[in-house]
């Protein structure tokens, strides 16, 4: 999986989301323990919803971002 590091820290970096991450993102958004801090956890969010929202963001020149752990060297 390829990531493009936009902001790099000591342990993590911020990268635009890779389409291979959509399923994991949907799992997080539908996990009450995770999503209660970042979204409306009372609604179920589908994979298609995430894909549609990401396409709309891309057309507006924006993107979803993820936080990725740095590889230990």
Secondary structure, 3 states (H helix, E strand, C coil): CCCCEEEECCCEEEEECCHHHHHHHHHHHCCHHHHCCCCCCCCCCCHHHHHHHHHHHHHCCCCCEEEEECCCC
